Amino acid sequence: MKTAHLSNEATAAQLLKRSLETFLAKDIKAWAELCDEHVVVEFPFSPDPATRKMIGRAAVYKYLKDYPKVIDLHSAPHMKIRATDDPKTAVAEWSVSGHVIPNGNSYEMSYATFVSVENGLIVNYREYWDPMTFLKNMGDARF
């Protein structure tokens, strides 16, 4: 997979903003390309223990690639990205609104996302969300 990253001078906040915009545009391949080959992606509250920590761009892409076929995100009503004292670390508070395609359920979720970057790529992506809301919205649907 070819890597299309921002310049080495891009701050974590800039890269985090770009990654969320890319994700919301449903371009999971481009999102994965913003990650380092050895990225560590963590969803600590995931109901599936296998997806709580994934290592490597290929593993993360494999997990997320079908997300847009299952969850149709319509908008991000709230998005606040904050730089930290360390230009290599940023935090986002954001929410999405959409629906689960297989069952028609509403998909409303809020997230807290933390990233660390090196050399213009995401090296650590950690995201917190409500697993009970996720399970309720998803029903039997999986991606």
Helices and strands as residue ranges (DSSP letters): H 12-24, H 28-33, E 35-42, G 49-51, E 53-55, H 57-64, H 67-70, E 71-83, E 89-100, E 106-118, E 121-128, H 131-138
